[in-house]
Structure formats: structure tokens, C-alpha cells
Amino acid sequence: MSQPEITIYTKFGCGYCYRAKRLLDSKGVDYTEHDITMGGPKRDEMQERAPNARTVPQIFIGGSHVGGSDELATLEREGKLDAMLKA
């Protein structure tokens, strides 16, 4: 079974971004990281995918917008993250 596509938008020096990536790394999953520190087309892409998002990280698993680091940690605490990573 293959894992869903995971995308995370980050900025340089962001502690929340580091925390989210560390959790994903601990799960042994692959993800695509887009650093939007300097703006650019990936920042625009993030805002298209999550119009109300103004902070990073913004995390997408499969077709679902998870939200940020706190939301990812909540999914883990509630035991829901593993199922999403295997969907």
C-alpha cells in the first residue's frame, strides 16, 4: 500500500515547521517541503490551496488540508494520524 502525497509549506527558522517535520520524520513517511520564506509561486500555491492560511507550516495529506503543526499534533494524540498516512 502506498502512502498519500504529503506536502508541507515552511519558512526558514520556523520552530513549528521543525516540530511538524520531526513528527512526520518519526512516522517514516516521505513528504515534499516547499520553503516559502522568500514568497514566490509556492507561497501563492499554498494560499490557493488554503485561502485562509496566514502562517506556516501548512500541511496537506492526500487531498486533505490538515492545517498547521498544532493540528498535526492533535491528529497524532487522537490516534488519527497513522490512518491518514496510510490512506
C-alpha positions as CSV (number, residue, x, y, z in Angstrom):
1,M,0.0,0.0,0.0
2,S,1.4,3.4,-0.9
3,Q,1.2,6.4,1.2
4,P,-0.8,9.5,0.2
5,E,1.1,12.6,-1.1
6,I,2.2,14.8,1.8
7,T,3.1,18.4,1.2
8,I,4.3,20.9,3.8
9,Y,4.9,24.6,3.3
10,T,7.5,26.0,5.6
11,K,9.7,29.1,6.3
12,F,13.3,29.3,7.4
13,G,13.8,29.3,11.2
14,C,10.2,28.3,12.0
15,G,10.0,26.2,15.1
16,Y,6.5,25.0,14.4
17,C,7.7,23.8,10.9
18,Y,10.6,21.9,12.5
19,R,8.2,20.3,15.0
20,A,5.8,19.2,12.2
21,K,8.6,17.8,10.1
22,R,10.1,16.0,13.1
23,L,6.7,14.3,13.7
24,L,6.4,13.3,10.0
25,D,10.0,12.0,10.1
26,S,9.3,9.9,13.2
27,K,6.5,8.3,11.2
28,G,9.0,7.4,8.4
29,V,6.9,9.0,5.7
30,D,8.1,10.9,2.6
31,Y,6.9,14.4,2.1
32,T,7.5,17.3,-0.2
33,E,8.6,20.5,1.5
34,H,8.2,23.9,-0.1
35,D,10.2,26.7,1.6
36,I,8.2,29.9,1.1
37,T,10.5,32.2,3.1
38,M,11.0,34.5,0.1
39,G,7.5,34.2,-1.2
40,G,7.2,33.2,-4.8
41,P,4.9,30.8,-6.7
42,K,4.8,28.2,-4.0
43,R,3.5,30.8,-1.5
44,D,0.8,31.6,-4.0
45,E,0.1,27.9,-4.4
46,M,-0.2,27.5,-0.6
47,Q,-2.7,30.3,-0.5
48,E,-4.7,28.9,-3.3
49,R,-4.9,25.5,-1.5
50,A,-5.6,27.1,1.9
51,P,-7.1,30.6,1.3
52,N,-7.4,31.5,5.0
53,A,-3.9,30.3,6.0
54,R,-1.5,33.1,7.0
55,T,1.0,31.1,9.0
56,V,3.3,28.1,8.4
57,P,3.6,25.3,8.4
58,Q,0.6,24.4,6.2
59,I,0.3,20.6,5.8
60,F,-1.6,18.6,3.2
61,I,-2.1,14.9,3.4
62,G,-3.6,13.4,0.2
63,G,-6.4,15.8,-0.7
64,S,-7.0,17.0,2.9
65,H,-5.7,20.2,4.4
66,V,-4.6,19.2,7.8
67,G,-3.6,22.7,9.0
68,G,-0.5,23.5,11.0
69,S,1.7,21.9,13.5
70,D,-0.8,22.0,16.3
71,E,-3.5,20.3,14.1
72,L,-0.9,17.6,13.1
73,A,0.0,17.0,16.7
74,T,-3.7,16.8,17.7
75,L,-4.3,14.1,15.0
76,E,-1.3,12.2,16.5
77,R,-2.6,12.5,20.1
78,E,-6.1,11.3,19.0
79,G,-4.7,8.3,17.2
80,K,-5.9,9.5,13.7
81,L,-2.6,10.4,12.0
82,D,-1.4,6.9,11.2
83,A,-4.6,6.1,9.4
84,M,-4.3,9.3,7.3
85,L,-0.7,8.4,6.4
86,K,-1.8,5.0,5.1
87,A,-4.9,6.0,3.3
